[in-house]
């Protein structure tokens, strides 16, 4: 599955949106394992850091949780879509606002991921233009 190349939305956000749709539609059920960052990397042809950022977004929203050494799983119960705070870092942190440091680091990671994705696309284009023809 390829992501649209003409989108202004960063790739990690597109992947997070797709996984969010799968969770909300019931395709990925509460307690079920979510694809790993390596699986997402292969499926969407993205960098591993991009896949990890997509998973971080879903963790921040409270839609998934991580178990070290086991993977990521759909939250049970899911946060309510009707809750205006659901899907925010505040909701994921138990009602506390994220610290300014967290917000700054999150924004920096988002910017770095967008740059890395742009560079990856350039390298892929260069590799395709100079790669062996079969």
Secondary structure, DSSP 8 states (H G I E B T S, - for coil): ----TT-SS-HHHHHHHHHHHHHHHTSS-TT-EE--HHHHHHHHT--HHHHHHHHHHHHHTTSEEEETTTEEEE-SS---SSSTTTTSHHHHTTT----HHHHHHHHHHHHHHHHHHHHHHHHHHHHHHHS---
